Amino acid sequence: MRIGIAQIKTIAGNFPVSLVHHERFIYTACKLNTDLLVFPELSLMGYDPVQSTKFALKRGDKALERFQELSNRQKITLGIGVSEKKATGGVGISMFFYQPRAPQRFYTKQVLHPDEFPYFEAGTRQVLLHTGGLRICPAICYESLLPNHAKQAYRKGANLYLASVAKREAGVATATNHYSWVARTYSMPVIMANSVGSCAGFESAGESAVWTKSGKLAGKLPAGEEAILIFDTDTEDVQTQAMVT
């Protein structure tokens, strides 16, 4: 299976432009024969708690139908970072998964960073994405650095760990050591999809990467640049593609 990481510059406060920007990554990934393309934390709204809560969308919102259409037509599974308006009235930090002609799947970050408490509501259950013969466990930023989250993923039968994040340079350095440990400890590849550019109060650093099930760094993207990384789970080969503006 060919899994793609979309290292995208997120756009806060302009949903139509952000939607088109995501489409550009999706079309490029399709040209690279990608089976699954994953985006960073809150990729669609940008990691800005005020803007994210303001523009939060419900599951099944018509504004998101384009992703299902693209998934169906291009035969690609998509993992989009969305601020989700919950039935409770709160807002979750979620990943919406679109699969070709299949029901959508949703995962909401279960362990929030303390800075997120005033804005977001935590999820209550873990979801595994079954695709391409893999059982993929999504984890969103802060919780992906907690050893127990990966442990529970392994116990649930996951064989690939997907961390969708928005991390500054120092956070990437910490994450690199931890994700290598997770891959090595549980013998499953780990993928980190990070954004680039301005977030609320910090610059997201990029350096999205993938580690093999032995904990070896298979490849990573440059800091601060928009690009796509493709990881072949069968051969463990990596391919990268810069996104030229």
Secondary structure, 3 states (H helix, E strand, C coil): CEEEEEECECCCCCHHHHHHHHHHHHHHHHHCCCCEEECCCCCCCCCCHHHHHHCCECCCCHHHHHHHHHHHHHCCEEEEEEEEECCCCCEEEEEEEECCCCCCEEEECCCCCHHHCCCCCCCCCCCCEEECCEEEEEEEHHHHHCHHHHHHHHHCCCCEEEEEECCCHHHHHHHHHHHHHHHHHHCCCEEEEECEEEECCEEEEECCEEECCCCCEEEECCECCCEEEEEECCCCCEEEEECCC
